């Protein structure tokens, strides 16, 4: 392990099988959560095979800090690349750990080891306020981009178009999801690969998969007819949130039919759907055309991204990352 920091009292080391139990317990204690081991296994993979994790431990191998990310597939510069999504980080507020800046040493060791063309040429995440302060303290030159929250009033949709479109609620065949992604990906400069594998892992395999509602839309009366868009919804703090959405960019009335079908099924309060969405100009134009309100979530989690590939760095625009609530693991 290169560039790892250590002393007689503390050691920065890679994850070992069995670490997941104390990591999860400490995560729940620090953040006041009740995350189950089923959710840990969903996020990181059993025995952490879908992730890379570094630990700060003491002389008795007690875990004092954690920095971890999941392997992801991103679409960038018209190609699919490997990347890391930083999902969890924490440190116990113990005097020697704080004074010795051990969390920054842990974080630096993680980036030194995994931030490269051979492993993760891009590493991104959605840090909260404390993590952002820690990054600034470590002199990490990262731009942070706030999330845009939209409110779509489904009462303003064109409900006369529903006869032209066939909407469905429930499972979407992976082949159909893959076809939509292949037709849609050219619209996105930079984003998570939103194909059938993404839908399956992010929603169907989630330990609380029953909270997600998938809707999709096709042209009515045509056979065969390809899927034009899909959207996933869940309840969030009393509102219905559109967690994720993929659209081929054609036929705004297909989105009217999609949101209309979801509203009829889910009955959102006052007919409002909330969306978190950035870096999709076509979607923004659609929402503005439906008189949707929007606000910048200044005090919420913010997206950040670091590129470690010299070839990618010259062409990658971090601000162009299409991001929705599904990109955050908190929903």
Phi, psi and omega in degrees: 000119185272150173059022177281143180262146177204163175209183177294337185258329188228152180220130170268123185215163175287163175301143173233148178307133183103339178295336186300327182293305177293328176299312183294321179297318180290322175303312181297320181293315184291318186261001179066035182257174174229049181292132181272165175292335175298321179289323175302311182296325177295316185287312189257345185087147178301135183058023174064029184287344178258018187212171171229131188221138171242148185236145164253121180235160177264187184297336178265010180065026170283137183278122182254335180204159187214140175218116188218153178216156180258144175293132179227160173251123179246152172259117183211133178054042177061032176208158177270130181232158173279148181205168176239132176254112178289117186254319181227141169208141177198164175210140173292140181273071178257134187315303182297328179292318180291311183295326179278002179052043185289332177294319178296323177295320177297313180298316180296319178297322179298311181292323179298323184280319192250345181276086181196170182296330183282335182246275180237098178292340177230133174231129184221169179186185181228072185292148172277187186299316183295317180295324178294319178297320180295321179295319178295320180296329179276006180059038177276123184272080180241133170280144177241134185239121180290163180269139174265127178252123180254153169236117180259122178272108183291347175290343182264003178287157174276098184278356179283348184274353190296335178290338180277349187229145176253118180254148180225152180235122179130207188293138175246130180302140181302322180297323178290320177296320179296319180296319179296317179299317181298324179281335189263336193298333180296340179287340188252129177282327188200121181188171169291144175291111185259065179256195182297325178296321178297310180302317183296310182290310190293327186241308185290326181272351180300138182299340175247044186299336183294343181280348182263140179236116181261128175238147177214161189224140175230164174289134181280143174084001179251143176217124354284156180234129183274153177290130181266331182194154168225155178214146179242136182235152169206161176284139181212109180054042176087351178252163170265122183251130170281101188289322184206154182204135171232131185220142182281357175090359180249148173063085176299333180291341173295322176290324174302314180295320181295308180293325178296317178296320179295320179295320178296325182278317190265339178055062180294149180303127180057017178075017184260134168251138173262141175229141166253115185206133178218155173066036169226096185296323180293318178294320178298320178296319177298312182295317177297324179292341177258021178056035179287142176271153179216155176212149176274126182276082188295323184261013179266182176297144182238144181283138173220157185208140174233136179247130184248003181262120178302324181290320180283325187302327183285342184240344185278131176249100183304327182293342183276006183291113177290119186227138177230181180299332181294338179287340174267139181272009182273350182248000000 
